[in-house]
Amino acid sequence: MSVGGVVPQAQAVIAGYAPRCLPPVAAGFARSVVALAAPATPARAKALLFAAGRLGAFAEQRGLELLPGVLLDASVVERFVIEGCRSLSPATRRTLRTNLRALGRSLERYPQPAPVALPRERAKPPYSRAQIDGFLRLAAAQSTTARRMRCQALVCLGAGAGVIAGELRHVRGTDLAARSGGVLVAVAGRRARTVPVLHHYHELLLEAAGFAGERLIVGGRGSARLNITGELSRRLSRDSSLARLEPGRLRSTWLLACAQQIGLGAFMQAAGVASSQRLGDLAAALPKATEAQLVTLLGAPP
């Protein structure tokens, strides 16, 4: 049976909280505010006590009044995290701030409503090899050579090099070259780069590039034209047995193929990494790959 909203096990944890490393007044502050918060489990009580105790010790050193309305104010919590937690790891600092904010909300008489959870943008589902082959068959069946080459280039640049819609309108036939043992495409724009094309798409993409020459490979008279791939996508979406063609899904198809080719899944499994949040930081410390290395890794036959 709970007493004052606190379950007995959590109440025992709170009552026995008296760490020697903290001033008695800081421990007393922690016990009082955590008891008011009424944690549901002993583990939650321990987490809140740890955070509140460290905050109380910080406030006692700074001469702040040890009152919940003072110390659990957002500005004081931020000052504590920045000034009083310098010796702690970033993860511990984030946990302390989260727990102190939760503690402050639980003691408010009229707490602000919790923010609505917004959906996180996720990668678009990739196409299967059979679907890509279906799009290429539709491209080959176009009524004119120009349409066939443009549709072919759209599929091959998306699924074979990960070029997104906004970048496609800048690519000319002369931006593709067979060198370093593979086929490379020079992508212009905000994320300018040179991308090795996956081996499966070499022949078809070189054919489209040769047809386009110095012209834009997916058509149009100028790179400033918007939605230049819309008509091509519609022409490749007329088969009811296939999913609608989307440049974003073509890029996901390329990303998945590259991940499989370099063994990314095995690496993340072995490292126990479930998300790519830190991989960018690690990649920034690696030397930049040469063109030949890129082709060997991504553009060579599987």
N, C-alpha and C positions, 0 to 999 in steps of 0.2 A: 504494500500500500504506500502511496506517495505522501509526502508531507510537504505542504506548501508548494505543491506543483513539482517537487523534485523526487525522483524515484529513490528508494532507500540506498541502492548501491552508489548512485551518483552523489547522494547526500553524504555518505560516508567518505567518499573521496574528497569532497569539498571541505568537510569538517577537519579532515586530517592533513590538509595542505599547509605545511609550514617549512618550506625549504630553507636550509641554513644559509644558502647563497644570497637570499633576499632579506632586506630589512623587514622587521615584523610589521611595520605599517603597510608596506607593499603587499605582503602576504594577506594581511587583513583586508585590504582593499579588494584583492583578487577574490577572496572567499565571499565577500559581501555581494559583489556585482555578479559573480557566477551563480550564486544561490538565487538571486533575483531572476536570472535568465532561465532557470529551471531546465538544465540540459537533460536530455532523455536517456543518455547512456553514460556509464563511467568514462568511457573513452572520450566522449565529447566534453565531459566535465574537465578531464585532464588537459585537453587541448585549450580550452578557454582559460583555465587557471594559469597555464604556462604563459599565454599571451598577456593576460591581465596582470600577472605578477611582474613580468618584465616591464610592462608599461608603468606600473606603480613605482618600480624602482627607478626608472628613468625620470618620472615626475618628481619623486622625492629628492633626487639629485639636483633638479632644476628649480626646486622651490615652488612647484605647482601644488595647488590644493587638491588633495586626493578625493575628489568627488566625481561620481559617474558623469554628471553633466559637463564637467570640465575636461576630464581626461579622455572621454570617449567621443569628444567632438572631432569631426573629420580632420580639421587642421592640426590638432594635437597628435592624432594618430599618424598623420603624414610626417610630422616633425620627428616623432619617435622612430618611424621606419627609416627615415633618412639619416638622422643623427645617432640614434641609439642602437642601431642594428648593423653597424658597419662591419663588425667582425663575423657576421653570420652569412651563410650562403644565400644567393638570390632566391632559391626555392623556399628557404625558411623565412626570409623576409616577406615574400608574397603570402605565405601561409599565415604569418602573424597578422598582416594587414587584413586579410580576409576574415580571420577569426575576430579581430577587434571590431571590424565594421559590423559583423553579424551580432556581436555582443551589444554594440550600441543600438542597433535596430531593435533587438529584443527588449531593450529597456525603455524604448520610446513609448509614450502614452498613446500617441497617434502616429504610428510608423507610416512612412511613405510606402505606397504599393510597390511590390517587387517589379523590376523591369520585365517586360514581355520578352520571352526567348525568341530570337529571330533565327530563321533557318540558316545554316551555314552553306555557302556555295560549295557544291561538290563537283568533281570531275564528271563530264558527260560520259555516258556509257560508250565504250568503243564498239566498232563494227567487227563482225567476224570476217575471216578470210573469204568465206562464201559470199557474204554481202558485198565486200569490196570487189570481188570478181564479177558479181552481178552488176554493179555500177559501171565497171569497165566494159562489160558486154553492151550495156545501154549506150555508153559513149561510142563504142565501135559501130553502133547501128544508126548513128545520126545521119541526117540526109545530105550533109555537105562535109567536105574535108575540114573546113575551118571549124565547124561546130564539133566535129569528132576530136580534133586536136585540142580544142579549148576544154572540152569536157574531160578528156584524158588527162590534161595538165592539172585540172582542178583536183581530181581524185588522187593523182600521183604526188602532187606537191603537199596535199593535206595528210594523206596516210603514209607517204614515203619520206616526208621531211618535216612534218609538223608545222607547216606554214599556215597561219591563221588568215581569216577573211580580210582583215584590214591590211595585211602584208601582201596578199596575192595580187592586188591591183598594181603593185610596183614592180613585179617580177617580169623581166623581158627574157626572150629566148637566149640572148647573149649572157644572161646572168647564170646560166648553167654551163658547166665545163666538166669534161672527163679528164681528171688528173689525179695524181697521188694514188693511182690504183683504184679509183672509184669515181663517182659522179657527185659533184658539189653544186649547191645553189647558194648564190649570194643574196641574202635577204636584207633589204633596206628598211628604213624606218627607225622608230624609237629603240627597238632592240636589234639593231643591225648585227648580223652574224653570218658566218658561213656554215652551212649544214650539209653533212654527207647524207646522200639519199640512200634509203634502204635498198639492198641489192635487187629485191623483187621488182622494183619500179624503174630500174635503170633504162631499159630498152624503150619502154613507152614514153618516158619523160624526155629522153634524148630525141626521140622522134618528134614530139610536140615542140621542143625547143628549136630543132632544126627548121620546122615549118614556120615558127614565129620569127626567127631571126632577131632583128632589133626591135620588133614590135612587142607589145604586151602579150604575155603568153596566154592569158585567159581572156583576151579581147579588150575592146574599149580604145578610145582615141587618146585618153590621157589618164594619168594615175590619180588625178583629183576626183574622178568620177566615183560616186558612192554606190554601194550595193551592186558592184559589178558582177558578182558571182550569183546573184539571185536567179537570173534567167537560166543559167547553166544548172543550178541546183534543181530548179523545177523540171528541166528536161530529164534529169537523172532520177526523178522521184515519181515517174509515171507508171512504174511497175508496182502493182498492188501487193506483190509477193515480197517486196523489199521495203525496209524502213525508209523514211524520208531522209534524203541526204542533207547533212548539216556539217559545215566546215569545222565546228567545234568538236563534233564526234570524230571527224577525220583526224584531228590533232590528237584526241584521246587514243585513237587506234595506233598512231605513231608512238605516242608515249608508252603505251603498253608493250609494243613490239621492242622498243629500245630497252625498257626495264627488263624484259625477259632475256634479251640478248646479252646484257651486261651482268645479269645475275643479281639485280637489285633486290628481288624478293628473298633470295637466299641470304644476302648480306643483312637485310633488316631482320630476318628471322634469327640469324645467328647473334646479332647485336642486341636483340630484344627491343628494337625500335618499332613503335607502332605508328608514329607519325613523322613527317618529314620536317618538323619545325626547326630542328637543329642542323639538318643536313646542309642547308645553305651556308651556315657559319663554317662548317667543316670544309665545304667545297671552296670557300674563299681562301683557305690556307693552302690549297693544293696548287701546284704549278699549272699554268695554262697548257692545254694539250696542243700538240702540233697538228697540222692538217692531215699528215699521214697517219698519226695516231687516231684521229677522229674517224678516218675512213676505215682503218683496221678494226676499230671497235664497233662502229655502227653501220658502215656501208659495205662491208665485205660479205660474201655469201655466208649464210648461217651454217 
